[in-house]
Amino acid sequence: MSARIDLLYSPGCLVGSLFGVIDVLRMSNRMWRMHHPRKRGAPLSWRVIDAQGRELPLPEWWEASDRPPPVAPRLPPQRTALVVPGVDMRNVPHLVQMLRDSGDVIRLIQEHRRAGGALASLYNGSVLLAQAGVLDRREATVAWLIAGWFARSYPGVGLRMDAPVIVDHDIFSAGAMSAHTELALALVRHFAGEELAQIGANALVYEATRYRQSGIHLSGVHSVTRDSVVYKARQWIEHHAHEPYDLDALAEVASVSTRTLLRHFREVVGMSPLRYLQKLRVERARQLLEVTMMDLDSIMEHCGYRDGSAFRRLFQRETGLSPSQYRARYAVRASRRWWRIDP
């Protein structure tokens, strides 16, 4: 069932984050179409509205390159969300003054909540939700710059500062301006399911191991040499992940004994070199399953495995899915039979 995301524009709001949310929704729809080529439409639609709830036209330069999908009519409120961006505050007194001037926005939030719709906020937008009274006895986060003031001003809110996005049932909040991608993916997860959200996260969110593995196989991307024992060991493992594991050879590369290498590696990385290698191999397999059409035997060989059953057991242990199940669920490309050549 489709869902609609309403993005609130008001004077003084940080409008860039709204376009960031739209980008994630647009790309999520594109990935959904890759997995459902026979289906029409898309699971997510969006519109920009003002404080009176009226739809606003997108800028010509934006709409020309990305015309949003038609907004589904007569959706139940539970299939809608209102995204409240942060405001461009100079300091807390200025923010308080902006709150006094935000009566229409407060009423819109309250009306949307009474109807049963979901709510999401970015940066200091949680202040508007709290002022509207919709965060009482709920958990939320806010920009760290005003966390102390927020906690004193709204003691009924369970303020959390331990994650980029806090989800309390159907209320979503992101405290950092840069967390608009994670917030949008949380909305995708809520309305379109875990699978589509994970596909989006795989493609859009920075994950250190994935980026390191990608860099190793791109020409011109390299790391400078370091003297650290663990650094040299990790670099060697990452560049030789397709080769059989040899602790003695690894210790020789790091210029230490095997016992010293194991001790240092566990202290720094939190796992043994073999466990680290296994995680790298699974991450490489995940990437290849997502973005290539290589058969499983080729992927296994690329990841350093000759024993198919051993590879499948490791992959299942790390991901909870078999390689074929993972590809069917998270592939970020169309099936070969749906390829088309542009004229």
NULOKOL-731402 format. One record per residue (C-alpha): x negated, y, z. Coordinates in steps of 0.05 Angstrom, whole numbers, plus 5000, padded with zeros to 4 digits. Layout:
REM residues N
XYZ...
END
This chain:
REM residues 343
500050005000497350694982495651245031495052005026489652425058491453155069485453615076486854255113484054905086484555525129480656185130474056085165473755335157467554965134470254775067464154385043465853805088472653745055469453644987464853135019470852735044473952774974467552494944467851884989475251764974473951834900468251334901472250854944477750854892472650724838469750124876476749864889478149874814471849474802474648924846481848974820481149114745488148844730491649304779493950004764493250614808488750684868489650584943487851294963490451974942488852654970490853374967488454034998493754395038494355055076496755165147503955175123503154485091503354745020498954404969493254844942490254774873483154514869478054984838477854934762470654714762472354144810478753914778475653914709470653384730474952994778482453014773485252684835489952094830497352264833499752344904504551784921511452054936515451914999509951565037511651395109507951855158503851255183500651225114498251945116492552295152490953025164483553215162481853835203474954125185470554515232470555265234464755745223463855985295458456465317458856275390463956025441467556695452468256745376471056035375476056215429478356815389479156375327483555905368488056485387488856645313490355915293497655865313499855605244494355075244496154845314503454775295501654385232497453905273503053815323508353705270503953195234502852815299510152825319511852515251506951945266501152125219493851995233489052565249481652675235476953235254469953455234464653815274468254295321475054135291476553705351477654355389483754485346486453785360485253875434488654565433494654235399495053745457494253125414487852895447490452825518488352145546484852005480477551915463474052405415467452725400465453435382459353835360453953755413452954515416459654605451460253925486459554225557464654775543469454275511469053805570470654365619476154665575479754005559478653535618484253075594480152865533475452275539469452615509464352135478457652325449454751635434456851525361457551935297464951775292469751615349476051235331481851195380487250805343489351315291485451915314478552005284473252515302466152655278461753125317456253255265457553625201453453095165458052545189463552695139461652055100462451615161468951965179471751855108469651125110473251045176479551305142478350825084477750255135484150465169488350525106485050065056481649535097474849315123472349035057472949675017469950075075464049605078462949645003462850405009458150385069453349925032452950414974453451095009450551055080443151065095440550415125433050385136431649655118435749695054432150325030425350045046426749415007429349814948423150254949418449664946421149454879421350134846415250364807411950974836414750884906409350704956407250825028400651095051395950625087396250625164391650295215397050015261396949265269404549235265404849725207399949305166403748665183410448965165407849245100404948575080411448205098415748695059411348644997410747885001417647695025418447224966412246814988412046255040411246485111404046415136402646685206395146575200394746965135398947525165394347575226388347605180391548185142392848545208385648395231387848075297389147395326395847065316397247125390395747875390399947975328405947625357405448025422404848695387410148535336415248345389413648965429414549435370419749105326423548695379423048035342417947555314414847655245418647045220425347325244423647985212422047635147428647255149432547895159428848225100430447635056437847655073437948405061434748304993439747764977445448214997443048764951442248284892449147984904452248674907449148994845446748444798449647844763443647394778445646684793444546424863438446004845434946614817436747024879434146474924427546454886426947214888427847184964422746634974427146014982426945354946431644984993438745204976441744915039436745285083438045935048445645855053445145695128440846315140445446765099451646495134448446605202446547325187452847545150458347065171459646915097456946455044453146794987459046684939464046964989459547565001458947714927466547654916467848124974462448654968459948684896459149404873459949284799465249034751465448304730461948184663468548044629470848754644464649104615466149604560461549974513463050714508463750964436
END
